[in-house]
Amino acid sequence: MSHIDEKLQPILSTLLHRNAGEKEFHQALNEVLESVGRVISKHPEYAEEALIERICEPERQIIFRVPWIDDNNEVQINRGFRVQFNSALGPYKGGLRFHPSVNVGIIKFLGFEQTFKNALTGLPIGGGKGGSDFNPRGRSNREIMRFCQSFMMELHRHIGEYIDVPAGDIGVGGREIGYMFGIYKRLTNRYEAGVLTGKGLSYGGSRARTEATGYGNAYFVQRMLGTKGTSFDGKRCVISGSGNVAIYAMEKVLSFGGKVVACSDSDGYVVDDAGIDLELVKQIKEVQRERISEYARLKGSGCHYIKGGSIWDVPCDVALPSATQNELNGGDAKSLVENGVIAIGEGANMPCTPEAVHIFQEAGVLFAPGKAANAGGVATSALEMQQNASRDSWTFEKTEERLAEIMHNIHDACAETAEEYGAPGNYVLGANITGFVRVAEAMRALGIV
Ligand code: NDP
């Protein structure tokens, strides 16, 4: 609590106590409140009428039972969550995560971060997040479908185009969104395309949504490198994960002239000094749904697989952590700095621990926080909502052009705010303050609700 403004310390203590044991949520609260201290010194009105306390309290939290029957005819029980965090700027918006680690604290941290991220996009969307402790790994297509249907059997009561619009996240991609949209349509007897985003192109999805988070991160980092007169061109990059965000970050980095030399999954990582073969990764992960170790087996010479270990030991110029929260710790940050890293772009949500962020900032490494750098996914989801509302379908080029423009605007807003608050180059501060002020302004206008 040492860096928190003293006026905010009692608020933080109460929050930590009221959300006991939710360590990821505590981490996110600490990080945001650390930045907010500077705002309330300049604008004390934002600390009036318990605005800070209200912004840190979800508007609604839903926890529900998800019973389903597996392929062996056994009944399985999972827990479903939806945290509707803040709707000052628009309907709640944020992904659904299916992963065994999911609990209320993780969903709350993600919903809290999402609120400020969505504000940063400049589009009319509030913040929310949801998911389940369901583990999709090794489950058949039919099991995935039955689980998604049971999950939506409850969730459908709480969502809607004007209420709450979920999308994908870890473990939830196009297949799962399709199954959930199908059962939502049947339950409600409405073709309400705008209720979910990340839909397939055949039933109301947006072009470039699949690519958006990874592409967006690459656009942000490219602009950030530009402030130092450099770019991805010729840079060695390491990208953790090999899911949706990682794969499309690789694709855009390659198109910017960078070379990706390593990627991973939760079992280990592969290093390919000749440059990762993206089509092979797509085949293994998107089509076969196999482990990344397959990459080394299929690629053969010049490439090696390391089970366990840390991908951050691989020397690189730019690192894009794109797997999960707290995947890059202080030790990892030190080895990246020692190996000469110049920029980090968080593709995942909160992948770097606070200690790691501190090490990067102390070392003068350009650091793009997730809530700014990975906002391209939700921004393109909002563009999908626009297309659904106007019964329209844009070209890939038009959608990507909007995405690039949004990412550049987010970058510039964060950089300008950091400058205004006396911390040039501090994108963490810039993102937190810009997002906070946009939400706080709307909440002040709407009264105590
Ligand atoms: P995917 O499920 O498509 O991929 C996740 C990847 O990360 C997989 O390679 C997975 O490996 C790995 N991973 C997941 N959990 C762990 C773990 N505990 N330890 C190590 N590796 C892990 O998810 P996404 O790519 O969609 O999401 C990745 C991150 O990006 C998340 O933090 C998500 O919140 C964030 N994000 C996603 C957005 C989107 O549009 N999809 C938008 C903004 C942020 P394995 O297969 O072995 O589990």
Residues whose N, C-alpha, C, O or C-beta is under 5 A from the ligand:
A	BS01	NDP	G168 D169 I170 G171 T213 G241 S242 G243 N244 V245 A246 S264 D265 S266 D267 S322 A323 T324 Q325 G347 A348 N349 N374 G377
